[in-house]
């Protein structure tokens, strides 16, 4: 009997074509984070059952740009950079489940197919996009990590610009913000192949970093603009009040999550 191998599709005789390897997945990245407040009702409309608004600061949003290098355990992707490097931009909010505060990614865009596949597995709602951010460097015209340094960031999808920001660093910070500082609460959804059968997969899961290390965070101020687009809704999370902006270099290991409950989101496969 023939057997096929691979952690993810396509599964083959060798498994070498699998779009993503088995966890753990390791990441090194530069993060630009812009935190602001929006109408809590716009956050509420993005939280399916059984998630609720956070009691404290329910309208807080973080829009994060990330420039990543990622790899599997043996790190071979780092020597074939097309398999390791990608960029993403994502919006996160805070929510509650059974009294515990979680972070939830409500929108996210990436620029590589393997990052989309990882998102399907992890419950991130990933779509393809065009993401760019200023990279720091100790020589030449690029900004240093210091007071007054300025970084730009842009996000586009389907030929439309969705967001742009300019971040100006002010001083070292004790934190990298508060919106993205909790375990993630995500749904993993897959519609049944049979019409009218609803969801074949309906899981609420918790996940987070299995290991983390980070450099000195810097806090500053941001000029952030969001733009309307025909097939994107990021602009519904309109900026009502800026909070702060942050820059930090991080290293993260992701190695799976935990099932919180299944079959209770109230979302059908047709919706």
N, C-alpha and C positions, 0 to 999 in steps of 0.2 A: 504494500500500500504506500502510495506517495505521501510525503509529508512536506509541509511548507513551514518556513521559519520567519522570524522578524517580530519585533515588539509592536510595530504599527504597519499599516499597509504601505506599499505592496508587499505581501508575503511571498517569498520565493524559496527555492530549494536551499539556498545559502543564507538568506536573511540579509544579505549585503545591501539590498535595495530599499530596505525599510526607511521611511521618511524620518523617523526619529529612533534613537536607541533607547534601551531600557534605562530608567532612573538608577542612580542619582544623576541629576544634571547640575553642572557647575557653571557659575556666571561671574564675570568681572565686568563692572560697568560704571559709567558716569551718569549721574542722575541730576536733572534739573526739575525741581518741584515748585509749582505755583499753587498756593492755597488761597481760597476765597470763599465767600458765602453767597448762596443762591436762595431762591424761594424753597423752603422745605417741602412744599407740595410737589415740586419738580423732582425732588429726591424720592419722595413717597411713591410716586407713580412708577418708579423703576424697581421697586422692591416687591417681588412676588411673595406669596404666602410661603412659609410662616414668618418671614422677616418683617421687622418693624423699624420705624425711625429711631435713631439714637435719642435718648432723653436730653443729652447735653449737646448743644450746638448742632441741631439736626440738619441745617442747611449747609454745613461745611463740605467743600469739595476740594480735591487735589487733582490738578492736571500735571502729569509727570511725563517728561521726555527722558528716554534712556538709550544710551549708546553701549551695546553689549558685545562682549566676546563670551561664547558659551561652548561647553564641551561635555562629553561623557567622561566616565571615570578615568580612562587612560589618557585623555587629553589629546588624542591624535588630530582632532578637528582644528586645534590651534596652529598646526603646521600645514593645514589646507584651509586658509582663512575664509574661503567662500562658504564653508560648512560651519563656521564659528561666528562670524560677525553679522549682526543685524541691529536694526534700530526699531524703537517702538514709542508710541505716545498713548497714554491711557488716562482715563478719568476714574477716580475712585471716590466713594462716599463711605460714611459709617452707618451701621445699622445694628439692630439688636436681635438676638435669638435666645429665648429663654433667659433673659436678663443679662446675657453676656454681650459686650460690644465687639463687633466684627468690622473689618473693612471689606468692601465689595467693589470689584471692578465692574463698572456699568457700560463703558465704551473702551475699546482698545484697537489700535491699528499697528500693524507690523509690516516689514518689507521683505520677508522671506517665507517660503512655504513651510519650512520645518517649524518655524515659530507658530504659524497657524495651527499645525497639527498638535503641537504641545498644548496650545490653548484649548483645543477640542477635548483633550484628555483631562486638563486641569479645571475646566469650567469657565475659562476666560472667553468672552465673546469676540474673538479676534477676527479682524478683517484686514485686507491688504491696504496699505497706504504709502505715502511718501513722507518720510520723517527726517528732519535735519536739525542739528544743534551745533553751536560753536564748541570746538574742542580746545581745552587749555593746553598750553605748551610753554616750557620755560625759556624759549628763544623765539626771536622774530616777532611778528605783529600779533600773534595769538595772545589772548588774555592769560595772565598768571592767576593763581588762586590767591587773591589778596583784595583788600578793601578797594572799592572802586572798579573792580573788574566787571566787564559787561559781556553777557552771553545772549545770543539770539536763538530762537527755536521756532520751527514752523511745522505744521501738519497739514497734509492734503490727502484727499481720497477721491477717486473717480474724476480727476482733473479739476476738483474744486478745493480751494484752500479753506480749511476748517478752523484753524487756530494759529495765532502767532504771538510770541512773547519776547520781551527783552527783560532780562534779569540783571540787576546791578547788585553786586555783593557789598555788604556793609561791614560785617565782623564775624568772627567765629561764633558758633552756636552750640548749645548743649544738646540740641535735638535736630532732626531733619524734618520737623513738622509733626503734626499729630493725627492727621486724617488717615495716613497710610501706616499707622503704627500698631495694628492689631492683626490677629489671624484673619485669613480670608474666608468669607462665606460665599460659596459659589454654587450654582446649579449646573448639573450635567444633564442635558436634555437630548433625546433622540426620538423623532417621530416614528411610530410604527410603519412598517412597509405596507401594511394593509390600511386602506382608506377607512376613516371612521373609528379606528382603534386607539386613537389618542397617542400617548407617549409610550414607547417601548423602554426608554430609560428616563427616569425622573428622580434624581438624587440631589439632596442638599448636602454639600460636603464642606469640611474645614481643611484648610491647608496653610502652610507657612514655611518658613525657612528651617531646614534641618540643621544648618550652620550658617553663621553670619559673621562677617568682619567688615569694618568700615573705617574710612579716614575721617579727618576732622570735618564736621559739617560747617557750612557757612550760611548765614542768613542775610537776606537783603530784601529788595523791593522789586516788583515786577509790573510791567505794562503788558496787560493781557487783552487780546481781542479774540472773540469767537464769531464765526461767520455762518450764515444759513447755507444749506445745500439741499438739493432735491431728495437725496437718499440717506442723509445723515441728520441726527437730532442732537448733536453735542450742544448746539447753540441754545437749546431749551434750558440748559443749565447756565442761564445767563449770570454774568458777574454783577452782583449787587453790592458787595463790599470786599475789597482786597484784605487779605490777612497778612501773608508774608511769602517770600520765595527762598529757596534753599538750593545749595549745590553740595553734592557729596559723591565720593568714589566708594564703591562697595564691592564686596565679594559674597556670594550667596550660593548655598547648596539646596536644591529642592529634591526631596526623596519621598514623594507620596503624600497622601492626606488621610482623612478619617470621615467615614460616613456618619452624618448627623441624623438624617431620616430620609425616607424615600416615598414617592407616590403621593405627596401632599402639597405640591406647589399650586394646584388648581389651574395649570396651564395645559391646554389640549394640544395635540400635535398639529392641528389645523390653524392655530392662532399664531 
